[in-house]
């Protein structure tokens, strides 16, 4: 039964991932996100229904346009696969709620599926354009603030009055990033990262948000060193690397696997 549910969740996630790709490519271009058929970016060939099946169409077409044979961005495949996988992991994370109430399970899973869908778009858009769209990060911050009223960790009671610590958690993590942006005049950190940390602080709380930040810096350092060693001609020490994807990846890991800053520090205690 659970396998069937998770297969359905994965397939649904890939469909959402396909839509997220549309959002990334059309945002701030003047094109409507909800109107207009998808088409090849090279020859403008309008795609048929069997060319729009998430994951499978990319594999079936060999990553190339059926008409002009131009390469299709791997982003389509990666985002669809990644979104499906994240939706499944969210479903597994809240599996305990399923035994309490299927409605509760659907409620919690849906909230975080929406939130991480927004974060996926922010991450991919930042990779492409080195900027975090204000509309998306403000939406994320708003939803994250609402989450401080939801007791999604212990399930019961579902809605709570947040503590002062929970309310201040967002600004607590946003201010240091904003100061880095201010003091470096935007050279070391973008203001968008501070806006993103506002939501991460509210969503995760101080202990898990701290873990997400540490993981983000570790992952950023590891991947940057890897890029320097592999792509020596294209990547230099002064090459601008967007930090939002690492913050979001750290957030995802911290949330899904319940890794707080204490648990993270214990990994290196011995």
Secondary structure, 3 states (H helix, E strand, C coil): CHHHHHHHHHHHHHHHHHHHHHHHHHCCCCCCCCCCCCECCCCCCECCHHHCCCCHHHHHCCCECCCCCCECCHHHHHHHHHHHHHHHHHHHHCHHHHHHCHHHHHHHHHHHHHHHHHHHHHHHHHHHHCCCCHHHHHHHHHHHHHHCCECCCCCCCCECCCCHHHHHHHHHHHHHHHHHHHHCCCCCCCHHHHHHHHHHHHHHHHHHHHHHHHHHHHHHHHHHHHHHHHCCCCCCCCCCCCCHHHHHHHHHHHHHCCCCHHHHHHCCCC
